[in-house]
Amino acid sequence: MLKLYTKPKCFYCRELKKKLTKWGYSFAEFNSDVEPSVKTFMASRGHTTYPQLYYEGVDMMQGPSTELYKSLLQERMAAFE
């Protein structure tokens, strides 16, 4: 399952959620304002920006969310199937 780490009022978070839904992916969303552990997770991984997308404990974006395309996500996820 994909895990999406977000924060409120984040344009890029909303856009990535739209993309994932359009591409037919289901995901669990973890919002930093609702779950304090999200901030701890983000800091432990060295992330300073939102959103972040993980699959099987691995960063699927590896860069800006605007550069993540369906084919790239499929390729990265396939490495763990």
C-alpha positions as CSV (number, residue, x, y, z in Angstrom):
1,M,0.0,0.0,0.0
2,L,1.2,3.5,-0.8
3,K,1.6,5.9,2.1
4,L,1.2,9.6,1.4
5,Y,2.6,12.1,4.0
6,T,0.8,15.4,3.7
7,K,0.1,18.7,5.5
8,P,-3.0,20.9,5.4
9,K,-3.4,23.6,2.8
10,C,-0.5,22.1,0.7
11,F,-1.1,22.6,-3.0
12,Y,1.4,19.9,-4.0
13,C,-0.2,17.5,-1.6
14,R,-3.6,18.1,-3.2
15,E,-2.2,17.7,-6.7
16,L,-0.4,14.4,-5.9
17,K,-3.6,13.0,-4.3
18,K,-5.5,13.9,-7.6
19,K,-2.8,12.2,-9.7
20,L,-2.8,9.1,-7.6
21,T,-6.6,8.9,-7.7
22,K,-6.6,9.5,-11.5
23,W,-4.0,6.8,-12.0
24,G,-6.1,4.3,-10.0
25,Y,-3.9,4.0,-7.0
26,S,-5.3,3.7,-3.5
27,F,-3.2,5.2,-0.7
28,A,-3.2,5.8,3.0
29,E,-2.9,9.5,3.9
30,F,-1.0,10.6,7.0
31,N,-1.5,14.3,7.7
32,S,1.1,16.1,9.9
33,D,-1.6,18.1,11.7
34,V,-3.6,15.1,12.6
35,E,-0.8,12.7,13.4
36,P,2.2,14.1,15.2
37,S,4.3,11.0,14.3
38,V,4.3,12.3,10.7
39,K,6.7,15.1,11.6
40,T,9.0,12.7,13.4
41,F,9.0,10.4,10.4
42,M,9.7,13.2,8.0
43,A,12.6,14.5,10.1
44,S,14.0,11.0,10.5
45,R,14.1,10.6,6.7
46,G,15.6,14.0,6.1
47,H,12.5,15.4,4.4
48,T,11.8,19.1,4.7
49,T,8.9,19.4,2.2
50,Y,5.5,17.8,1.6
51,P,4.2,15.6,0.1
52,Q,6.2,12.4,0.4
53,L,5.1,9.1,-1.0
54,Y,6.3,5.7,0.2
55,Y,5.8,2.1,-0.8
56,E,7.2,-0.8,1.2
57,G,9.2,1.7,3.3
58,V,10.9,3.2,0.2
59,D,10.7,6.8,-1.1
60,M,8.8,6.6,-4.4
61,M,9.3,10.2,-5.4
62,Q,13.0,10.6,-4.9
63,G,12.5,14.3,-5.9
64,P,9.8,16.8,-6.5
65,S,6.2,15.6,-6.7
66,T,5.8,17.5,-9.9
67,E,8.3,15.1,-11.6
68,L,6.5,11.9,-10.6
69,Y,4.6,10.3,-13.5
70,K,2.5,7.2,-13.6
71,S,5.1,5.2,-15.6
72,L,7.9,6.2,-13.2
73,L,5.8,5.2,-10.1
74,Q,4.9,1.9,-11.8
75,E,8.6,1.2,-12.5
76,R,9.6,2.0,-8.9
77,M,6.8,-0.1,-7.4
78,A,7.5,-3.1,-9.7
79,A,11.0,-3.4,-8.1
80,F,9.2,-4.6,-4.9
81,E,6.7,-7.0,-6.3
